[in-house]
Amino acid sequence: MSARRAPVLRAYRGLLREGSRYNNYNFREYILRRVKEEFRDNKTVQDPVEIEKLLQKAQQNLDVVRRQALISRLYPHQPLVLEGLTKDV
């Protein structure tokens, strides 16, 4: 179990890290929400073959998110009102 845990955590953290680099609030929050939902939904998968397929899918998604986050940073936008709020409000 622990041999499978490290790649899963690496994929999860990588997707969250890259997703948080989006400039646009809506895209950023959507990516973070979807990553958390997908990993939560597949938490109970035990089949090693299925886990490997899911890890490959996560790696492909990480590549896509990484490219899109880079493109997002190349084209600045006007921040939304929500982005100016602090977390403790």
Secondary structure as GFF3:
##gff-version 3
##sequence-region A 1 89
A	DSSP	alpha_helix	2	19	.	.	.	ID=ss1
A	DSSP	alpha_helix	25	41	.	.	.	ID=ss2
A	DSSP	alpha_helix	48	74	.	.	.	ID=ss3
A	DSSP	three_ten_helix	81	84	.	.	.	ID=ss4
###
